[in-house]
Amino acid sequence: MAGHASYLVWILLFWVTPQTLCWLRFGRDLARYWPAYLLVFVEAFALALPWDAVTASLGIWQWPAAGSLPWRLLGMPLEEYLGVLVGACQLTTFALSARIILARRERVRG
């Protein structure tokens, strides 16, 4: 099962962990931007998941069975749905964290 979970482990280790650290540090400030997160989630589902489905159906992209869990939805492993959401959230979290840091620096210099 460990080999089958490698995609999920990768998502958790390299995407969820850094985001968790940002949320621990800037959580109150990041929470104010919930509309941005909502928009990113909608866009991720509306654009990224169909893109994955089309490229997979054309043979451009694939998820080897040995690297993902066996459960699939619409031909994609369940981790891909999680990965799209977590990846989009990660980019948003990092961008907003940088914005928060820069705004704080400006206030200190102010």
Secondary structure, 3 states (H helix, E strand, C coil): CCCCCHHHHHHHHHHHHHHHHHHHHHHHHHHCCHHHHHHHHHHHHHHHHHHHHHHHHCCCCCCCHHHCCCCEECCEEHHHHHHHHHHHHHHHHHHHHHHHHHHHHHHHHC
